[in-house]
Amino acid sequence: MRFVPKATVVSELKHFGIAEYFAHVITALDTPNPKPSPEAIVKTATLLHVDLSDCVVVGDSISDLKAGKAAGVTTVAVVSGLFSREEIAREKPDLILRNVAELPRYL
């Protein structure tokens, strides 16, 4: 949900050798309202034909968590960005992790 063109994100995914794992890429430029609006999450779930109750938003910002909550999905906070654990906790995510490497254990 970054404010960059889709092609930029796809290029980054290719650079890291993981583009093949992404069926769709939606950026903030693909929806009229940016985070914390849930539009990008809802649009992605619709494109993937996935029920929102089966989705998880993983993020390191308050706007990530607010967007996930607004979409009604499970929210996982990763304390690796600009926000402290205390700031993240105030958003009441479903799970708080120290880093994204811990995520597979919970999925």
ChimeraX attribute file (.defattr): number of C-alpha atoms within 10 A of each C-alpha:
attribute: neighborCount
match mode: 1-to-1
recipient: residues
	/A:1	19
	/A:2	13
	/A:3	10
	/A:4	13
	/A:5	14
	/A:6	18
	/A:7	11
	/A:8	11
	/A:9	17
	/A:10	17
	/A:11	12
	/A:12	13
	/A:13	15
	/A:14	12
	/A:15	10
	/A:16	9
	/A:17	10
	/A:18	11
	/A:19	16
	/A:20	9
	/A:21	8
	/A:22	9
	/A:23	9
	/A:24	12
	/A:25	15
	/A:26	17
	/A:27	17
	/A:28	18
	/A:29	15
	/A:30	18
	/A:31	16
	/A:32	9
	/A:33	12
	/A:34	18
	/A:35	20
	/A:36	18
	/A:37	20
	/A:38	22
	/A:39	21
	/A:40	25
	/A:41	24
	/A:42	21
	/A:43	14
	/A:44	17
	/A:45	17
	/A:46	12
	/A:47	11
	/A:48	11
	/A:49	9
	/A:50	12
	/A:51	11
	/A:52	17
	/A:53	11
	/A:54	10
	/A:55	18
	/A:56	16
	/A:57	19
	/A:58	20
	/A:59	23
	/A:60	22
	/A:61	19
	/A:62	20
	/A:63	17
	/A:64	21
	/A:65	27
	/A:66	21
	/A:67	23
	/A:68	29
	/A:69	20
	/A:70	16
	/A:71	21
	/A:72	18
	/A:73	21
	/A:74	18
	/A:75	24
	/A:76	23
	/A:77	28
	/A:78	24
	/A:79	21
	/A:80	15
	/A:81	12
	/A:82	11
	/A:83	14
	/A:84	13
	/A:85	17
	/A:86	9
	/A:87	13
	/A:88	21
	/A:89	16
	/A:90	9
	/A:91	16
	/A:92	15
	/A:93	21
	/A:94	14
	/A:95	14
	/A:96	21
	/A:97	17
	/A:98	12
	/A:99	13
	/A:100	16
	/A:101	9
	/A:102	12
	/A:103	16
	/A:104	7
	/A:105	6
	/A:106	8
	/A:107	6
